[in-house]
Amino acid sequence: MKSSDAGRTPHGRAFDWKKDWIIAVAVIAPVLALGYLAVDFQRGRTRAMERTRAELLSNQYRPMERNLEHFFTLSYQTIRTISLLPSVREIRGGNRPDDTRTAVEAGRFSVEGDRTVQQLYNNLAANVSVSEVYAIVDGFDATRGEVPFFMYDQLRLGSDGEAEAEEAHGADFPEESEDAEYAWYPKQLDALRASHPRFDFEKLDDIPAVTSPAMRTCDNTQYVSSATGDERDAEGILYSVPFYGQDGGFRGIVSAIFRTNVLEAQLLGIPAVPVTDDDRDAARREGWSLPEHPGNFVLANPAHGVYVSDRRDASLDKDARAVIAGDAPRQLAEKWHVDTLKTAGDTPWVLAYRYDPVAVGGAMKREMSRFLLTLLALLVFTAAVVLGPVGIHVKRTRVMEVDARIREIAAGGGDLTRRLNVTHKDEIGTLGRGFDELLARIHDLIAHIKHAASGVAEGAGEIARGSDSLSTALQAQAAHSEEIASTLHELSDSAKRSSDEAHDASRMALDASSTAERGSVVMQHSREVMAAALESSQRIATIVQMVEEIALQTNMLSLNAAVEAARAGEHGRGFAVVASEVRGLAKRTADAAREIHDLIGESTRRTGEMNESIEQAGAQLGEVAASIRKLSERIREFADENEKQAHGIAALNHSMAEIDRSVQGNSAVAEESAAVAATLTERSRELQTLVGQFRVDDAA
């Protein structure tokens, strides 16, 4: 490039900062934004990593830390409680010479103490899956065949102290071995005797505890086959505290043994590591299984070389050893969190946690997705900003070229036969060809308008003449419609009056019918009253007849009394007088009863005649009411028909009014149409004058 071309734009114009500053900003801004985006991505990764690790520590590490601390604390408190029992502190002599008899059977340990220790063992085994609890008296020597003073390794439920039955095992079942345990206990005895020879503790938590390395124990719960099993599934930890005599002197240790498999299950959050077929069957029955991904926890006691982790991931144990020892590279150490558990013991237990790779990877993927989306948006923006000004300049040049040609066509005196004839293949070329097509359409449109304008002028004249004739005919029709409407109005008024009178007659008939029905009801009531009176007369006649019978019997009794009085002579004279009075009274009563009976008979006969008359009158009133109802119905039907006729006439009258208004409206429309036709004729002439200014092909 020549020196004279320096500082020029791609189109040859000298670069001007005042005019072309937007291009400079478009180039520099994306570069700065890209740098900021890179820094923000690193910060975002750091923030996402810190946030994810904090959530993992809160949701996974802290709960596991509490569970393990509870495991060791419960074990420590249980064996410490056993060491403080009076029955334990009163132990005399040494360990048992062999295992043929228990300490209770030998009379060296009380039954009550045995039951207490058994219940403490039961509680511990139910919570932390402890294998055995031993009491080893100082001076223990396994080489002489000695065994611990007492040992508890089975649940004993109930006061009878019977243990759960042991399962039968095959010939391949490994032999239980306590050799490693018995070899380590003297070391723990020596250590505690040397550090704490007497009970001089101010607080219970000051009582020390000692731990052992992982070693072979006699618990073969998950080591069931010498051929196919792994002896490491029988390895465990000896966790011991001292116990002292009543005089405060050191007497021995109480030890709890738990297998490392139990700790591994704790780290995986499951009841047990499914090693045997029985373990897997139990898992299916209880509805749990191994986690899909290997665990991320390692429990370690570095002083004793104990490292417990998920056996499915060998690298987990290897990395944890390096991180705990401080030998791990920084990149590896950052992926771990290590902390010491709060447990009682001579050596610390450490819980190492590898930040869950799945969770961390997911957080990093989300952060990368955010970065890529932001980067994509920046690239799109950069492309738009950088390429925009260059494209705009090129487009502007071509637009100005097309604009010049359009101006030439516009100045051509209405010549619609000219074209741009643009040959560019870009958007401007498409625009130019579209403009040519538009001109062609306008050319055809103007040609059609010229032809149509002539037709419109001729049609407008025809419309004007037809509108005049239609207006005259509609005015005559409007006059006839007014006369018909007047006649229908009078007919509607007459029909309405007839309907009102028919309704009045119907109401009067209904009133008469109601009166007749009420009379019929009164007659019915009278008939019921007469029937009741007739029934009462009959009852009175019955009573009177009874009175006649009583009078007759009284008369006969008085006659008998008179006969008896006559027989009595002088003594019956007074009684004879009374009998005579009674006979007279009976005669008068009988006469009165006959008269009443006759009167009642006459009353009953007349009542019956009156009842028949009332029934006849009631029947006649019923017929009258029925006739009135029929008349009322006929009048109502007549009124309804008359009303329908009145409504029909009113509707017809309304229709005639509508026709009259329509005729008058049509007449006005016809007049307006005539005026519009005249205006249309004038406008068509003006349109012909306007389109005549454009030049079009005669063939069009």
Order of alpha helices (4+ residues) and beta strands (2+ residues): alpha-alpha-alpha-alpha-beta-beta-alpha-beta-beta-beta-alpha-alpha-beta-beta-alpha-alpha-beta-beta-alpha-alpha-alpha
